[in-house]
Amino acid sequence: MSWWPGTGRSWLSSWTPGRAATCRGRAARRPPRWSLSPLTRDRGWDAIVIGEYERAFYASQYASMAPLSGHYGVQLWMPEVGGRVDWHAEDHEQMMLALGLSSKREITRTRIRVRTAMATQTREQGRYLGGRPPNGYRLADAGTHPNKAHAAWGRRAHRLEPDPVTAPVVRWMFTQRLAGHSVARITRALNDAGIPCPSAADPGRNPHRTGAAWTLRTVAAILASPRYTGRQVRNRQRTGFGLVDPASTGLGHKQVQRWNLPEGWVISRKPAHPALVSEADFIAAQDATAPRGPAGPAVRRYLLAGLLACGRCGRRLESAWSNGKPACRCRHGHASATRPDLGRAKNAYVREDQILPHLAAVAILLTTGCQSGGNGTAQVTAPAETADLIDWLRASGAVLTYDPDTRTIRASGSDPVAVTAGRDR
């Protein structure tokens, strides 16, 4: 593609093949009207000649660009129409739309071929194909690039090798997980010890992250990555496109990252780099669960999960096991992965058996709006009745607010109903 001299003007500039290829590969991601918007206002040229339509339009981009170019008086010349494109001719518009769809088909076919080739290189050769090295590894030279063209340009192949600073931290994390410690406890220990998180240990490759501290998601992602077994892994995530605003489809699409299921991962047949954890330990770490309370997780059942909100901070109460019984608690935004703040509010706890007897009164207030009289409170004794009430509350979308200061429970628009006990910690 080249800029063509305009009528009555003397100028000539061109796009290099590399730049044209870059624009072509990013066609699906660039906004409508691509780079013409800032150029047409004060451009110094009045026409564009396109030699290869595949490098110019993708899908329906012509429909977005044509009104702007016509408004600024920019001409478009293409060999497919035999010269100048008429912005108002219906046959020209239909041809441009057909060429855009043809370009989209070619890009889609190229994308499939590239992804298939990269999957084969990962599976059969275990080749490192780029990207940030996972925490615990660093890049090392692997000799001449296997592609002759890249080798002629002086490019080198790379492989992963353990980082002497961060690799021991990753091994320690797997050891702690196999010992039965929770992800939150491991995260808190790393922050308390002052160990730099991955973005702080390698700020050059993570300029978009703060590097403040370890988070639960970071630790969980490391413990779930099979690359630490020494095998190369690809296609754990895929790049998709979603609407910028569903209410206004003209704004186009944006990139979104989505996780693939393990069945879609591409794993090398043989180890490709030194392992930080054995495959047996990695599989055991995926099945490890931290014990919670005297009872096992299989016998725990929370009836009020998601129904209660905290009257102090407004957050939903989370289910927890307290003294061998199901309970609800609120930590007011405090996470187990961070250091405790001595100035924060105390955790609020209330057992489910202290709330269940008062659900009937709450249901009466929600359905009739009447006031509860005297000290009488409708009691619920049969488990079937309790289950029916809870199902009715969930179906109606009701949220019960528990106030730890007054130890009362309230539904939307109802008067408080006394709860016998509740406690802070």
C-alpha positions in Angstrom: 0.0 0.0 0.0 1.3 3.5 -0.8 0.1 7.0 -0.4 -0.6 8.3 -3.9 0.2 11.9 -5.0 -3.0 14.0 -4.8 -4.3 16.2 -7.5 -2.3 19.4 -7.8 0.0 18.3 -5.0 3.6 17.0 -5.1 4.4 14.5 -2.4 5.0 10.8 -1.9 5.4 8.6 1.1 5.1 4.9 1.6 4.4 2.2 4.2 7.1 -0.4 4.6 6.1 -4.0 4.3 6.8 -4.6 8.0 4.5 -1.8 9.0 1.8 -2.9 6.5 2.0 -6.5 7.9 1.6 -5.1 11.4 -1.5 -3.2 10.5 -2.9 -6.2 8.8 -2.4 -8.5 11.8 -4.0 -5.9 14.1 -7.0 -5.3 11.8 -9.5 -7.0 14.1 -8.3 -5.0 17.1 -8.0 -1.5 15.8 -10.9 0.9 16.2 -13.2 1.8 13.3 -11.6 4.3 10.8 -8.2 3.0 12.0 -5.5 5.7 11.5 -7.4 8.0 9.2 -9.2 10.0 11.9 -6.2 12.1 13.0 -4.8 12.3 9.5 -7.7 13.6 7.5 -8.0 16.9 9.5 -4.6 18.3 8.6 -3.1 15.7 6.2 -1.4 17.4 3.3 -2.8 14.7 0.9 -6.1 14.0 -0.7 -6.1 10.4 -2.0 -5.2 6.8 -1.1 -4.3 4.0 -3.5 -4.6 0.5 -2.1 -2.7 -2.2 -3.9 -3.8 -5.2 -1.8 -7.2 -5.0 -0.2 -6.3 -7.6 2.4 -4.0 -5.0 4.1 -6.6 -2.3 4.1 -10.0 -3.5 5.3 -11.2 -6.2 7.6 -14.9 -7.3 7.7 -17.1 -4.2 7.9 -14.4 -1.6 8.5 -15.0 0.0 5.1 -18.6 0.9 6.3 -17.1 2.8 9.2 -14.3 4.5 7.3 -16.3 5.6 4.2 -18.4 8.3 5.8 -15.4 9.9 7.4 -13.3 9.9 4.3 -16.1 11.2 2.2 -16.7 14.0 4.7 -13.1 15.2 4.4 -12.9 14.7 0.7 -10.4 11.9 0.7 -10.4 9.7 -2.5 -9.9 6.0 -2.5 -8.4 4.2 -5.5 -8.4 0.4 -5.9 -7.7 -1.9 -8.8 -10.8 -4.1 -8.0 -13.1 -1.2 -9.1 -10.9 0.0 -11.9 -9.9 3.2 -10.3 -11.5 5.6 -7.9 -14.1 4.3 -5.4 -17.4 6.1 -5.5 -18.5 6.5 -1.9 -22.1 6.7 -2.9 -22.3 4.0 -5.5 -24.1 0.9 -4.3 -22.2 -1.6 -6.4 -18.9 -0.2 -5.1 -20.1 -0.5 -1.5 -21.1 -4.1 -2.1 -17.8 -4.9 -3.6 -15.9 -3.4 -0.7 -18.0 -5.3 1.8 -17.2 -8.5 -0.1 -13.5 -7.7 -0.1 -13.6 -7.1 3.6 -15.2 -10.5 4.2 -12.6 -12.1 1.9 -9.9 -10.4 4.0 -11.4 -11.7 7.2 -11.5 -15.2 5.8 -7.8 -15.0 4.9 -6.8 -13.7 8.3 -8.9 -16.4 10.0 -7.2 -19.1 7.9 -3.7 -17.6 8.7 -4.6 -17.6 12.4 -5.6 -21.2 12.3 -2.4 -22.2 10.5 -0.2 -20.3 13.0 -1.9 -21.7 16.0 -1.7 -25.2 14.7 2.0 -24.8 14.0 2.7 -23.3 17.4 0.7 -26.1 19.1 2.8 -28.7 17.2 6.1 -27.0 18.2 5.0 -27.0 21.8 3.8 -30.6 21.9 6.5 -32.3 19.8 9.6 -30.1 20.5 8.7 -28.4 23.8 9.9 -25.1 22.3 9.7 -21.9 24.2 7.5 -19.6 22.1 7.8 -16.3 23.9 6.0 -14.5 26.6 7.0 -13.6 30.2 8.8 -16.5 31.9 6.8 -17.8 34.9 7.9 -16.8 38.3 10.7 -19.1 39.4 12.3 -19.2 35.9 14.4 -16.9 33.7 15.3 -17.0 30.1 18.5 -18.6 28.9 20.1 -18.9 25.5 19.2 -22.1 23.6 21.4 -21.6 20.5 20.7 -20.7 17.0 17.0 -20.1 16.1 15.6 -23.2 14.3 13.9 -21.1 11.7 16.5 -20.2 9.0 15.0 -16.8 8.3 15.1 -15.8 11.9 18.6 -17.2 12.3 19.7 -15.1 9.4 18.4 -12.0 11.1 20.5 -12.9 14.2 17.7 -14.1 16.4 18.4 -16.7 19.0 16.2 -19.4 20.6 15.5 -19.3 24.3 14.6 -21.8 27.0 13.6 -21.6 30.6 16.0 -22.3 33.5 15.5 -21.9 37.3 16.0 -18.5 38.7 18.3 -18.8 41.7 16.4 -16.0 43.5 12.7 -16.9 42.9 12.9 -20.7 42.3 13.3 -21.5 46.0 10.2 -19.4 46.8 8.2 -21.5 44.3 9.4 -24.7 45.7 8.6 -23.5 49.3 5.0 -22.7 48.1 4.4 -26.2 46.8 5.9 -27.7 50.0 3.6 -25.6 52.2 0.6 -26.5 50.1 1.4 -30.2 50.3 1.7 -29.8 54.1 -2.0 -28.8 54.1 -1.7 -25.0 54.4 -4.3 -22.9 52.8 -3.5 -20.5 49.9 -4.4 -17.6 52.2 -1.9 -18.7 54.8 0.9 -19.1 52.2 0.1 -15.6 50.8 0.2 -14.0 54.2 3.5 -15.7 55.1 5.1 -14.4 51.9 3.9 -10.9 52.6 5.0 -11.0 56.2 8.5 -12.2 55.2 8.8 -9.3 52.7 9.4 -11.6 49.7 8.9 -9.6 46.5 5.9 -10.7 44.4 6.4 -11.6 40.8 5.7 -8.1 39.4 8.1 -6.6 42.0 10.8 -9.2 41.3 10.7 -8.5 37.5 9.3 -4.9 37.1 10.7 -4.7 33.6 8.2 -7.2 32.3 5.4 -6.1 34.5 5.1 -2.3 34.1 1.3 -2.5 34.2 1.3 -3.9 37.7 1.9 -2.2 41.0 4.1 -4.9 42.6 2.8 -4.0 46.0 2.3 -7.5 47.6 1.3 -11.1 46.9 -2.4 -11.8 46.3 -4.5 -14.9 46.6 -4.9 -15.0 42.9 -1.2 -14.9 42.2 -0.4 -17.7 44.6 -3.3 -19.8 43.3 -2.1 -19.3 39.7 1.4 -20.4 40.5 0.2 -23.5 42.3 -2.0 -24.4 39.4 0.6 -24.0 36.6 1.8 -27.3 35.2 4.9 -25.6 33.7 6.7 -26.1 37.0 6.8 -29.8 36.3 9.3 -29.1 33.5 6.9 -29.4 30.6 6.1 -26.7 28.2 2.4 -25.7 28.2 0.4 -23.6 25.8 -3.2 -22.5 25.3 -4.1 -22.2 28.9 -5.7 -18.9 28.0 -7.2 -17.6 24.8 -7.7 -14.1 23.5 -11.3 -13.4 22.6 -13.2 -10.3 21.6 -16.2 -8.8 23.4 -18.3 -5.8 22.7 -17.0 -2.6 24.2 -20.6 -1.6 25.1 -23.4 -4.0 24.3 -25.8 -1.1 24.2 -23.8 0.6 21.4 -22.3 -2.0 19.0 -20.8 0.7 16.8 -18.0 1.2 19.4 -16.5 -2.1 18.2 -14.8 -4.9 20.2 -12.2 -5.2 22.8 -9.8 -8.0 23.8 -10.7 -10.2 26.6 -8.7 -13.1 28.2 -10.6 -16.3 28.9 -9.3 -19.5 30.6 -9.4 -22.7 28.7 -10.4 -26.0 30.3 -7.5 -28.4 30.9 -8.7 -30.6 28.0 -7.7 -27.7 25.7 -4.2 -27.2 27.0 -1.2 -28.2 24.8 1.5 -29.9 26.9 4.8 -31.1 25.6 5.3 -34.8 25.4 8.7 -34.6 27.1 10.2 -32.3 29.7 11.5 -29.1 28.1 13.2 -27.4 31.1 14.3 -28.2 34.6 11.4 -29.0 36.9 10.8 -27.1 40.2 8.3 -29.8 41.5 7.7 -33.4 40.5 4.6 -34.3 38.6 3.4 -36.5 41.5 3.7 -33.6 43.9 2.1 -31.2 41.5 -1.0 -33.5 41.1 -1.1 -33.9 44.9 -1.0 -30.1 45.3 -4.1 -29.7 43.1 -6.1 -32.1 45.3 -4.8 -30.6 48.6 -7.3 -28.9 50.8 -6.7 -27.1 54.1 -8.6 -28.6 57.0 -11.3 -26.2 58.4 -12.6 -26.9 61.9 -13.2 -30.2 63.7 -15.5 -31.5 61.1 -14.6 -32.4 57.6 -15.8 -30.5 54.6 -18.0 -33.4 53.5 -20.3 -33.1 56.6 -20.7 -29.3 56.5 -23.9 -27.8 55.2 -24.7 -24.1 55.3 -28.4 -23.2 55.1 -28.2 -19.4 55.0 -25.2 -19.0 52.6 -25.7 -15.8 50.6 -28.8 -14.7 52.5 -27.3 -12.4 55.2 -25.7 -9.0 54.9 -23.7 -7.2 57.5 -25.4 -4.2 59.0 -22.1 -2.6 59.9 -20.4 -2.5 56.5 -23.0 -3.8 54.0 -21.0 -6.8 52.8 -22.5 -10.3 52.4 -21.7 -12.5 55.3 -19.6 -15.5 54.4 -20.2 -19.0 55.7 -17.8 -20.4 58.4 -17.6 -23.3 60.8 -17.7 -22.0 64.4 -17.4 -24.4 67.4 -18.6 -27.3 65.4 -21.7 -25.5 64.1 -22.5 -23.6 60.9 -22.2 -19.9 61.3 -22.0 -16.7 59.3 -19.2 -14.1 59.7 -18.1 -10.8 58.3 -14.5 -9.6 58.3 -15.4 -6.1 56.9 -13.1 -6.4 53.9 -10.1 -7.9 55.7 -8.4 -10.7 53.8 -6.4 -13.5 55.3 -3.6 -12.8 52.9 -2.9 -9.4 54.4 -1.5 -8.4 57.8 -4.2 -7.7 60.4 -5.0 -4.0 61.0 -5.3 -3.3 64.7 -7.6 -0.4 64.0 -10.2 -2.3 62.0 -13.6 -3.4 63.3 -13.9 -6.7 64.9 -15.2 -9.7 63.0 -18.9 -10.3 63.4 -20.1 -13.8 64.0 -23.6 -15.3 64.3 -24.5 -18.9 64.3 -27.2 -20.2 62.0 -29.2 -21.8 64.8 -29.6 -18.4 66.4 -31.3 -17.0 63.2 -33.3 -20.0 62.0 -36.0 -19.7 64.7 -36.8 -16.1 63.6 -37.2 -16.8 59.9 -41.0 -17.3 60.3 -41.3 -13.8 61.8 -39.3 -12.3 59.0 -41.4 -14.1 56.4 -44.6 -12.7 58.1 -43.3 -9.1 58.0 -42.3 -9.5 54.4 -45.6 -10.9 53.2 -48.1 -8.9 55.4 -46.1 -6.0 56.7 -47.7 -6.4 60.1 -45.9 -5.7 63.4 -44.7 -8.5 65.7 -46.7 -8.3 68.9 -45.3 -8.7 72.4 -42.6 -11.2 73.0 -44.2 -13.9 70.8 -42.1 -15.1 68.0 -43.2 -17.6 65.4 -40.9 -20.6 65.9 -39.8 -23.0 63.2 -39.2 -26.5 64.4 -39.5 -28.9 61.6 -36.6 -29.1 59.2 -38.9 -29.3 56.2 -40.5 -26.0 57.2 -37.1 -24.4 57.6 -36.1 -25.6 54.2 -39.3 -24.3 52.7 -38.8 -20.8 54.3 -35.2 -20.6 53.0 -36.3 -21.6 49.5 -39.0 -19.0 49.6 -36.6 -16.3 50.7 -34.1 -17.2 48.0 -36.9 -17.2 45.3 -38.2 -13.8 46.4 -34.7 -12.3 46.3 -34.8 -11.2 49.9 -31.6 -10.2 51.7 -31.6 -10.3 55.5 -29.4 -7.7 57.3 -27.8 -8.7 60.6 -26.7 -5.9 62.8 -23.9 -7.1 65.1 -24.2 -4.0 67.4 -27.9 -4.5 68.3 -28.0 -8.3 67.5 -31.1 -7.9 65.3 -32.0 -9.1 61.9 -33.9 -7.0 59.4 -35.4 -7.6 56.0 -36.0 -4.9 53.5 -38.8 -2.6 54.7 -39.4 -4.6 57.9 -39.0 -3.8 61.5 -36.0 -5.5 63.3 -36.6 -8.9 64.7 -34.7 -9.8 67.8 -32.0 -12.4 67.6 -31.2 -14.1 70.8 -27.4 -13.9 70.5 -24.5 -12.9 68.3 -20.9 -12.0 69.1 -17.9 -10.2 67.8 -14.3 -11.4 67.8 
